[in-house]
Amino acid sequence: MAQENNLILDVKGLKKYFPITSSFLKRTIGQVKAVDDVDIFVKKGETFGLVGESGCGKTTLGRCVLRAIEPTDGSNFFADSNGKMVDVNKLEYKKLRMIRRDMQMIFQDPYSSLNPRMTILNLVGEPLICNKLASGKALRDRVTELIEMVGLDSRHLERYPHAFSGGQRQRIGIARALATDPRFIVCDEAVSALDVSVQAQILNLLQNLQQELNLSYLFISHDLSVIQHISDRVGVMYVGKMAEVAATKELFTHPMHPYTEALLSAKPIPDPRLKSNRIILGGEVANPAKPPSGCYFHPRCKYAKDICKTQAPALNEVKPDHFVSCHFAKDLDLVGVHLN
């Protein structure tokens, strides 16, 4: 476990339940457990990759971390500018606004995340104006610096988003996220809407910016190759819960959760001479509104036993810095992937 003074984010027991209401009386008749008792931590200067199937709660977790949506329960400790761990979930509005300068987000879709009626100068400069960090010439100079930092030309400040390609728009989104000089950024599927060649450029840009500005990332993606390339540690989510957390190489080569093994088997192998042993999971993904008893993964798990049906496993540290939510993690001999 990392030392607290080395952490920028420490999430404990985080939950986000969305109410299901009846159409007539508007009474709550159930809850969708989008994020269900999640524990993660992010070290200063590292990239924590978050992977899982669509709908598993990755984006909801990222937004709860920033308190862009209100969590149902749990704590969310963030290291402020003085190095003190502050529970973001308990901050009042004024203090939350102050700490949000250090926490920003890069959105998935560069087409819909930029206001088409605003110029690049206004889009990137808006966080500076809202936080009263710059105005007038200082504002334009800062926006120019940010635009050039992400590899765009400062001559384009008066242009609108429609004049740029998808990769260029994502660079604009990155510049906007950097405007307040943050220390932690949530990258929500930041390259999934881009062509593969452009993805590589944006990933390299993010890594270079991380080195230059000492940034920490929570990088959300469903692409295992992207996660492998950019992440220092990886968390695997399944139906709102963390299934496994470990260093990237350790998780990819020595998975200890059956769901992680199945995910990795779907990762493409670049050598056409090698055959992949794809694991096809039976059944359907559990319904977060009516999850099964015990381990949420047990209806699809070939290793499941009676205890899996009745008792939910905790996320335990099975090996140093390798956390697994499985009753039989130490007993299973699972297959990973070969990393070059």
C-alpha positions in Angstrom: 0.0 0.0 0.0 1.3 3.4 -0.9 2.2 5.9 1.8 -0.4 8.7 2.3 2.2 11.4 1.6 2.8 9.9 -1.8 -0.9 10.0 -2.8 -2.8 12.6 -4.7 -6.1 10.7 -4.5 -7.4 8.2 -2.0 -11.0 6.9 -2.6 -12.6 4.7 0.0 -16.0 3.0 -0.1 -17.3 5.3 -2.9 -20.9 4.6 -4.0 -23.2 6.2 -6.5 -26.7 4.8 -6.7 -29.2 6.3 -9.2 -32.9 6.0 -8.0 -35.5 4.1 -10.1 -38.8 5.8 -9.8 -42.3 4.7 -10.6 -43.9 6.5 -13.5 -47.1 7.4 -11.7 -46.3 8.3 -8.1 -42.6 9.1 -8.6 -41.7 6.9 -5.7 -38.3 5.2 -5.5 -38.8 1.6 -6.3 -35.2 0.6 -6.7 -31.6 1.7 -7.3 -29.0 1.3 -10.0 -25.7 0.6 -8.3 -23.5 2.3 -10.8 -20.5 2.6 -8.4 -20.7 0.1 -5.5 -18.2 0.4 -2.6 -15.1 1.2 -4.7 -11.6 1.7 -3.2 -8.8 3.1 -5.3 -5.8 5.4 -4.8 -3.6 7.4 -7.3 0.0 8.2 -6.6 1.5 11.6 -7.4 2.9 11.7 -10.9 1.4 8.3 -12.0 -1.3 7.3 -14.5 -3.9 5.0 -13.0 -5.7 3.1 -15.8 -9.4 2.2 -15.3 -10.7 -0.5 -17.7 -13.9 -2.6 -18.0 -16.9 -3.2 -20.3 -19.2 -0.4 -21.4 -21.6 0.4 -18.6 -19.5 -1.0 -15.7 -19.3 2.4 -14.0 -15.9 3.8 -15.1 -17.2 7.2 -16.2 -19.5 7.6 -13.2 -16.6 6.8 -10.9 -14.5 9.5 -12.7 -17.2 12.1 -12.3 -17.8 11.2 -8.7 -14.0 11.6 -8.0 -14.3 15.2 -9.3 -17.7 15.6 -7.6 -19.1 16.6 -11.0 -22.0 14.3 -9.8 -22.7 13.9 -6.1 -21.7 10.5 -4.7 -24.2 8.6 -2.6 -21.7 7.6 0.0 -18.0 7.1 0.7 -14.9 9.4 1.0 -12.8 11.0 -1.6 -9.5 12.3 -0.2 -7.5 14.6 -2.5 -4.1 16.2 -1.7 -4.6 20.0 -1.7 -1.9 22.5 -2.7 -0.5 22.3 0.9 -0.3 18.5 0.7 -3.1 18.0 3.1 -5.6 15.2 2.3 -9.1 16.8 2.1 -12.3 14.9 1.7 -13.8 16.5 -1.5 -17.2 14.9 -0.7 -17.6 17.0 2.4 -16.4 20.4 1.1 -18.8 23.3 0.9 -19.3 25.0 -2.4 -16.6 27.8 -2.1 -13.9 25.4 -1.0 -14.9 23.0 -3.6 -14.5 25.7 -6.3 -11.0 26.4 -5.0 -9.8 22.8 -5.1 -11.3 22.2 -8.5 -8.6 24.3 -10.0 -6.3 21.3 -9.2 -8.8 18.7 -10.6 -9.8 18.8 -14.2 -11.3 16.5 -16.9 -10.7 15.7 -20.5 -13.9 14.5 -22.1 -14.5 11.6 -24.5 -16.0 13.3 -27.5 -14.1 16.3 -28.9 -17.1 17.1 -31.1 -19.7 17.6 -28.4 -17.5 18.8 -25.5 -16.6 22.1 -27.2 -19.2 24.9 -27.6 -19.5 25.4 -31.4 -20.4 29.1 -30.8 -17.3 29.9 -28.9 -13.8 30.7 -30.4 -10.8 28.8 -29.2 -9.7 31.9 -27.3 -13.0 31.9 -25.4 -13.1 28.1 -24.9 -9.6 27.8 -23.4 -9.8 31.1 -21.6 -13.2 30.4 -19.9 -11.7 28.5 -16.9 -9.3 31.4 -16.4 -12.1 33.9 -16.4 -14.4 31.8 -14.1 -11.6 31.4 -11.6 -10.5 35.0 -11.9 -6.9 33.9 -12.8 -6.4 36.2 -15.8 -8.0 38.9 -18.0 -7.1 41.1 -20.9 -3.7 40.7 -22.4 -2.6 38.2 -19.7 -5.6 36.0 -20.6 -4.7 36.0 -24.3 -1.0 35.4 -23.5 -1.9 32.4 -21.3 -4.3 30.9 -23.9 -1.6 31.3 -26.5 0.9 29.5 -24.3 -1.6 26.7 -23.7 -2.5 26.3 -27.4 1.2 26.1 -28.4 1.9 23.7 -25.5 -0.6 21.1 -27.0 0.9 21.5 -30.5 -1.5 24.0 -32.2 -0.9 27.3 -33.8 -1.7 30.5 -31.9 -2.9 32.1 -35.2 -6.0 30.0 -34.8 -7.3 31.6 -31.6 -10.2 33.3 -33.3 -11.4 30.2 -35.1 -14.4 28.0 -34.1 -14.3 24.3 -33.3 -15.8 23.2 -36.7 -12.6 24.4 -38.4 -10.5 21.7 -36.7 -10.1 18.0 -37.1 -11.0 15.5 -34.3 -7.4 15.3 -33.1 -7.0 19.0 -33.1 -10.3 19.5 -31.1 -9.1 17.0 -28.5 -5.9 19.1 -28.2 -8.1 22.1 -27.6 -9.9 20.1 -24.9 -6.5 19.2 -23.3 -5.5 22.9 -23.4 -8.7 23.9 -21.7 -8.1 21.2 -19.0 -4.6 22.6 -18.4 -5.8 26.2 -18.1 -6.0 26.4 -14.3 -2.6 24.6 -13.9 -4.1 21.4 -12.3 -2.2 18.6 -10.7 -4.8 15.8 -11.4 -6.8 15.1 -14.5 -9.5 12.6 -15.3 -9.1 11.4 -18.9 -12.5 9.9 -19.8 -12.0 7.8 -22.9 -9.9 10.7 -24.2 -8.7 8.9 -27.4 -11.6 6.5 -28.1 -13.3 8.8 -30.7 -10.0 9.3 -32.7 -8.3 7.4 -35.5 -5.5 5.0 -34.3 -2.7 7.2 -35.7 -4.2 10.3 -34.0 -4.6 8.3 -30.8 -0.9 7.7 -30.6 -0.2 11.4 -31.0 -2.6 12.3 -28.2 -1.2 9.6 -25.9 2.3 10.8 -26.5 1.2 14.4 -25.9 -0.4 13.4 -22.6 2.7 11.6 -21.5 5.0 14.5 -22.4 2.7 16.9 -20.5 2.7 14.6 -17.5 6.5 14.8 -17.4 6.7 18.5 -17.9 3.9 19.5 -15.5 4.1 16.7 -13.0 0.5 15.6 -13.6 -1.4 12.7 -12.2 -4.0 10.9 -14.4 -7.0 8.8 -13.9 -7.2 7.3 -17.4 -10.5 5.7 -18.3 -10.7 3.4 -21.3 -12.1 0.2 -22.7 -9.1 -0.3 -24.9 -6.6 -2.7 -23.3 -3.8 -1.7 -25.7 -4.2 2.0 -24.7 -4.3 1.1 -21.0 -1.2 -1.0 -21.3 0.7 1.8 -23.1 -0.1 4.7 -20.8 -0.8 3.3 -17.4 1.5 2.7 -14.4 -1.2 0.8 -12.5 -4.5 -0.6 -13.7 -7.9 -1.2 -12.1 -10.5 -3.5 -13.6 -14.1 -2.8 -12.9 -17.1 -5.1 -13.2 -20.7 -3.9 -12.6 -19.7 -1.0 -10.3 -17.1 -2.9 -8.3 -13.3 -3.2 -8.5 -12.3 -6.7 -9.5 -8.6 -6.3 -9.6 -5.9 -3.6 -9.1 -2.2 -4.1 -9.8 0.8 -2.6 -11.6 0.3 -2.8 -15.4 2.9 -5.4 -16.2 1.8 -7.5 -13.2 -1.8 -7.4 -14.1 -1.4 -8.2 -17.8 1.1 -11.0 -17.3 -0.3 -12.5 -14.0 -4.0 -11.8 -13.7 -5.6 -13.2 -10.6 -9.3 -12.5 -11.2 -11.2 -14.7 -13.8 -12.9 -11.6 -15.3 -9.4 -10.0 -15.9 -8.3 -13.2 -17.6 -11.3 -13.1 -19.9 -10.7 -9.4 -20.7 -7.1 -10.0 -21.6 -7.9 -13.0 -23.8 -9.8 -10.5 -26.1 -6.7 -8.3 -26.5 -5.5 -8.5 -30.2 -2.1 -10.2 -30.8 0.0 -8.2 -33.3 1.8 -11.3 -34.6 -0.5 -13.1 -37.2 1.4 -16.3 -36.6 0.2 -16.6 -33.1 -3.3 -17.8 -32.2 -5.3 -16.2 -29.4 -7.1 -18.4 -26.9 -10.2 -16.3 -26.6 -12.3 -16.9 -23.5 -16.0 -16.5 -24.3 -18.0 -15.8 -21.1 -21.4 -17.3 -20.8 -24.5 -15.5 -19.7 -25.1 -11.8 -19.5 -23.5 -8.9 -17.7 -25.2 -8.5 -14.3 -27.9 -6.0 -14.0 -26.7 -3.2 -11.6 -30.3 -2.6 -10.6 -30.7 -6.2 -9.5 -27.2 -7.6 -9.1 -26.8 -11.3 -8.1 -26.1 -12.3 -4.5 -22.5 -12.9 -3.5 -19.9 -12.2 -6.1 -21.4 -10.3 -9.0 -19.3 -12.2 -11.5 -20.2 -15.7 -10.3 -23.0 -16.5 -12.8 -20.4 -16.2 -15.6 -17.4 -17.6 -13.8 -16.3 -21.2 -14.6 -14.4 -21.3 -11.3 -17.4 -20.4 -9.1 -18.3 -22.4 -6.1 -21.1 -22.3 -3.5 -19.4 -19.5 -1.4 -19.3 -17.3 -4.5 -23.1 -17.4 -4.7 -23.7 -16.3 -1.1 -20.7 -14.2 0.1 -19.4 -11.1 -1.7 -15.5 -11.2 -1.8 -13.6 -8.2 -0.4 -10.9 -6.4 -2.4 -7.8 -7.9 -0.6 -4.1 -7.4 -1.1 -3.2 -11.0 -2.3 0.4 -10.1 -3.3 2.3 -6.8 -2.6 0.4 -4.0 -4.4 -1.9 -6.6 -6.1 -5.5 -6.4 -5.0 -8.1 -8.9 -6.0 -11.8 -9.4 -5.3 -12.0 -13.2 -5.5 -12.4 -15.9 -2.9 -10.0 -18.2 -4.8 -7.4 -15.7 -6.1 -4.5 -17.5 -4.5 -5.6 -20.9 -5.8 -6.3 -20.1 -9.5 -3.6 -20.4 -12.2 -4.9 -17.9 -14.7 -3.4 -17.0 -18.1 -2.2 -13.5 -19.0 -0.7 -12.0 -22.1 2.9 -11.7 -23.3 4.2 -8.2 -23.3 7.0 -7.1 -25.6 
